[in-house]
Amino acid sequence: MKNLSLNELEEVPVVVQYIWVMGASNTPIGSSIYNKAIKEYPQYFPEEVEHERKWSLIPKEVHEAYFKECHELDKVIYKDVPHQGKGIMFFVNNPKADKEHHTAWTEADKESESLRKKLHDKYYLKYGIEYNGY
């Protein structure tokens, strides 16, 4: 979001003020409100508009190839995580298993960070999309 002085903030549309206040207080807002504001008032969201422009240039086939490879990578990364696919009630009824699962999942996730970045960069860096950890 564009940096606004307090004087400028008084002049912007109410939804932009709302988003600014919620952001300043680290309070989440709904994506529909945020996306609608970006479309209606792009001048207040230059980084978001540029980000959307970059993503819109990427062919669908690139996303499909990325997610296919990402899915295969996940199979490798999480193959040794215990109790996969057991469902939430299994973990509710087995707190020890839940802790084992969570600990192993977190560790596998940390170890895979460089692989995820490499995969992201392979598909998206040429479009100017930097890896942000997701």
Short mmCIF file of the C-alpha atoms (twelve columns), coordinates in Angstrom:
data_MODEL
# 
_entry.id   MODEL 
# 
loop_
_atom_site.group_PDB 
_atom_site.id 
_atom_site.type_symbol 
_atom_site.label_atom_id 
_atom_site.label_alt_id 
_atom_site.label_comp_id 
_atom_site.label_asym_id 
_atom_site.label_seq_id 
_atom_site.Cartn_x 
_atom_site.Cartn_y 
_atom_site.Cartn_z 
_atom_site.pdbx_PDB_model_num 
ATOM 1   C CA . MET A 1   0.000   0.000   0.000   1 
ATOM 2   C CA . LYS A 2   1.159   3.508   -0.780  1 
ATOM 3   C CA . ASN A 3   2.718   5.406   2.131   1 
ATOM 4   C CA . LEU A 4   0.252   8.068   3.202   1 
ATOM 5   C CA . SER A 5   0.707   10.986  5.553   1 
ATOM 6   C CA . LEU A 6   -2.056  11.607  8.083   1 
ATOM 7   C CA . ASN A 7   -3.220  14.572  6.012   1 
ATOM 8   C CA . GLU A 8   -3.363  12.416  2.868   1 
ATOM 9   C CA . LEU A 9   -5.143  9.674   4.782   1 
ATOM 10  C CA . GLU A 10  -7.993  12.068  5.575   1 
ATOM 11  C CA . GLU A 11  -8.592  12.564  1.842   1 
ATOM 12  C CA . VAL A 12  -8.686  8.937   0.682   1 
ATOM 13  C CA . PRO A 13  -11.816 6.786   0.339   1 
ATOM 14  C CA . VAL A 14  -13.094 5.191   3.549   1 
ATOM 15  C CA . VAL A 15  -12.213 1.637   2.437   1 
ATOM 16  C CA . VAL A 16  -8.600  2.716   1.892   1 
ATOM 17  C CA . GLN A 17  -8.577  4.298   5.354   1 
ATOM 18  C CA . TYR A 18  -9.997  1.068   6.775   1 
ATOM 19  C CA . ILE A 19  -7.292  -1.039  5.122   1 
ATOM 20  C CA . TRP A 20  -4.593  1.360   6.312   1 
ATOM 21  C CA . VAL A 21  -5.834  1.265   9.924   1 
ATOM 22  C CA . MET A 22  -6.214  -2.511  9.913   1 
ATOM 23  C CA . GLY A 23  -2.714  -2.891  8.498   1 
ATOM 24  C CA . ALA A 24  -1.238  -0.475  11.021  1 
ATOM 25  C CA . SER A 25  -2.794  -2.490  13.837  1 
ATOM 26  C CA . ASN A 26  -1.843  -5.876  12.309  1 
ATOM 27  C CA . THR A 27  -5.498  -6.849  12.132  1 
ATOM 28  C CA . PRO A 28  -6.552  -9.162  9.296   1 
ATOM 29  C CA . ILE A 29  -9.164  -8.141  6.757   1 
ATOM 30  C CA . GLY A 30  -11.083 -10.170 4.237   1 
ATOM 31  C CA . SER A 31  -9.448  -10.692 0.880   1 
ATOM 32  C CA . SER A 32  -12.627 -9.632  -0.936  1 
ATOM 33  C CA . ILE A 33  -12.491 -6.169  0.662   1 
ATOM 34  C CA . TYR A 34  -8.804  -5.858  -0.095  1 
ATOM 35  C CA . ASN A 35  -9.081  -7.028  -3.701  1 
ATOM 36  C CA . LYS A 36  -12.104 -4.822  -4.374  1 
ATOM 37  C CA . ALA A 37  -10.239 -1.769  -3.011  1 
ATOM 38  C CA . ILE A 38  -7.230  -2.529  -5.208  1 
ATOM 39  C CA . LYS A 39  -9.468  -2.699  -8.294  1 
ATOM 40  C CA . GLU A 40  -11.423 0.459   -7.411  1 
ATOM 41  C CA . TYR A 41  -8.485  2.543   -6.134  1 
ATOM 42  C CA . PRO A 42  -5.304  1.223   -7.766  1 
ATOM 43  C CA . GLN A 43  -3.483  4.518   -7.196  1 
ATOM 44  C CA . TYR A 44  -3.275  3.662   -3.480  1 
ATOM 45  C CA . PHE A 45  -1.918  0.157   -4.080  1 
ATOM 46  C CA . PRO A 46  0.926   0.477   -6.625  1 
ATOM 47  C CA . GLU A 47  2.924   -2.531  -5.374  1 
ATOM 48  C CA . GLU A 48  -0.138  -4.766  -5.333  1 
ATOM 49  C CA . VAL A 49  -1.109  -3.661  -8.849  1 
ATOM 50  C CA . GLU A 50  2.407   -4.374  -10.126 1 
ATOM 51  C CA . HIS A 51  2.404   -7.769  -8.420  1 
ATOM 52  C CA . GLU A 52  -0.927  -8.666  -10.037 1 
ATOM 53  C CA . ARG A 53  0.366   -7.472  -13.419 1 
ATOM 54  C CA . LYS A 54  3.408   -9.753  -13.166 1 
ATOM 55  C CA . TRP A 55  1.331   -12.792 -12.151 1 
ATOM 56  C CA . SER A 56  -1.190  -12.176 -14.942 1 
ATOM 57  C CA . LEU A 57  1.594   -12.493 -17.557 1 
ATOM 58  C CA . ILE A 58  2.488   -16.032 -16.496 1 
ATOM 59  C CA . PRO A 59  0.957   -18.697 -18.747 1 
ATOM 60  C CA . LYS A 60  -1.397  -21.227 -17.152 1 
ATOM 61  C CA . GLU A 61  0.922   -24.032 -18.282 1 
ATOM 62  C CA . VAL A 62  3.725   -22.623 -16.117 1 
ATOM 63  C CA . HIS A 63  1.505   -22.760 -13.012 1 
ATOM 64  C CA . GLU A 64  0.376   -26.280 -13.860 1 
ATOM 65  C CA . ALA A 65  3.951   -27.498 -14.333 1 
ATOM 66  C CA . TYR A 66  5.045   -25.804 -11.115 1 
ATOM 67  C CA . PHE A 67  2.248   -27.330 -9.040  1 
ATOM 68  C CA . LYS A 68  2.805   -30.758 -10.549 1 
ATOM 69  C CA . GLU A 69  6.483   -30.621 -9.625  1 
ATOM 70  C CA . CYS A 70  5.653   -29.099 -6.238  1 
ATOM 71  C CA . HIS A 71  3.288   -31.994 -5.500  1 
ATOM 72  C CA . GLU A 72  6.009   -34.497 -6.377  1 
ATOM 73  C CA . LEU A 73  8.471   -32.617 -4.170  1 
ATOM 74  C CA . ASP A 74  5.992   -32.727 -1.268  1 
ATOM 75  C CA . LYS A 75  5.777   -36.508 -1.584  1 
ATOM 76  C CA . VAL A 76  9.545   -36.698 -1.098  1 
ATOM 77  C CA . ILE A 77  9.751   -34.066 1.641   1 
ATOM 78  C CA . TYR A 78  6.978   -35.486 3.813   1 
ATOM 79  C CA . LYS A 79  7.399   -39.212 3.096   1 
ATOM 80  C CA . ASP A 80  8.785   -39.933 6.573   1 
ATOM 81  C CA . VAL A 81  6.284   -37.838 8.528   1 
ATOM 82  C CA . PRO A 82  4.323   -40.248 10.735  1 
ATOM 83  C CA . HIS A 83  0.532   -40.561 10.888  1 
ATOM 84  C CA . GLN A 84  -0.198  -38.878 7.543   1 
ATOM 85  C CA . GLY A 85  -3.758  -39.012 6.260   1 
ATOM 86  C CA . LYS A 86  -5.209  -40.067 9.616   1 
ATOM 87  C CA . GLY A 87  -7.721  -37.243 9.839   1 
ATOM 88  C CA . ILE A 88  -8.359  -34.700 12.542  1 
ATOM 89  C CA . MET A 89  -10.195 -37.032 14.930  1 
ATOM 90  C CA . PHE A 90  -7.185  -39.340 15.055  1 
ATOM 91  C CA . PHE A 91  -5.062  -36.449 16.279  1 
ATOM 92  C CA . VAL A 92  -7.730  -35.186 18.693  1 
ATOM 93  C CA . ASN A 93  -7.849  -38.635 20.275  1 
ATOM 94  C CA . ASN A 94  -4.056  -39.175 20.140  1 
ATOM 95  C CA . PRO A 95  -2.225  -36.057 21.350  1 
ATOM 96  C CA . LYS A 96  1.131   -37.849 21.420  1 
ATOM 97  C CA . ALA A 97  0.738   -38.837 17.752  1 
ATOM 98  C CA . ASP A 98  -0.300  -35.265 16.973  1 
ATOM 99  C CA . LYS A 99  2.904   -33.941 18.554  1 
ATOM 100 C CA . GLU A 100 5.024   -36.517 16.673  1 
ATOM 101 C CA . HIS A 101 3.334   -35.586 13.397  1 
ATOM 102 C CA . HIS A 102 3.680   -31.844 13.971  1 
ATOM 103 C CA . THR A 103 7.336   -32.091 15.025  1 
ATOM 104 C CA . ALA A 104 8.294   -34.224 12.020  1 
ATOM 105 C CA . TRP A 105 6.271   -32.046 9.628   1 
ATOM 106 C CA . THR A 106 7.916   -28.858 10.926  1 
ATOM 107 C CA . GLU A 107 11.393  -30.346 10.641  1 
ATOM 108 C CA . ALA A 108 10.769  -31.599 7.101   1 
ATOM 109 C CA . ASP A 109 9.408   -28.184 6.171   1 
ATOM 110 C CA . LYS A 110 12.552  -26.413 7.439   1 
ATOM 111 C CA . GLU A 111 14.865  -28.825 5.651   1 
ATOM 112 C CA . SER A 112 13.011  -28.357 2.365   1 
ATOM 113 C CA . GLU A 113 13.222  -24.541 2.247   1 
ATOM 114 C CA . SER A 114 16.129  -24.427 -0.215  1 
ATOM 115 C CA . LEU A 115 14.411  -26.994 -2.472  1 
ATOM 116 C CA . ARG A 116 11.199  -24.961 -2.500  1 
ATOM 117 C CA . LYS A 117 13.087  -21.775 -3.361  1 
ATOM 118 C CA . LYS A 118 14.934  -23.540 -6.164  1 
ATOM 119 C CA . LEU A 119 11.660  -24.880 -7.580  1 
ATOM 120 C CA . HIS A 120 9.973   -21.483 -7.327  1 
ATOM 121 C CA . ASP A 121 12.880  -19.733 -9.022  1 
ATOM 122 C CA . LYS A 122 12.910  -22.316 -11.817 1 
ATOM 123 C CA . TYR A 123 9.368   -21.372 -12.825 1 
ATOM 124 C CA . TYR A 124 8.772   -17.802 -11.626 1 
ATOM 125 C CA . LEU A 125 11.996  -15.833 -11.297 1 
ATOM 126 C CA . LYS A 126 12.096  -15.075 -15.024 1 
ATOM 127 C CA . TYR A 127 8.718   -13.326 -14.569 1 
ATOM 128 C CA . GLY A 128 10.112  -11.135 -11.794 1 
ATOM 129 C CA . ILE A 129 8.386   -13.016 -8.974  1 
ATOM 130 C CA . GLU A 130 10.705  -13.291 -5.974  1 
ATOM 131 C CA . TYR A 131 10.423  -16.232 -3.583  1 
ATOM 132 C CA . ASN A 132 8.731   -15.207 -0.341  1 
ATOM 133 C CA . GLY A 133 8.717   -18.500 1.512   1 
ATOM 134 C CA . TYR A 134 5.419   -19.815 0.171   1 
# 
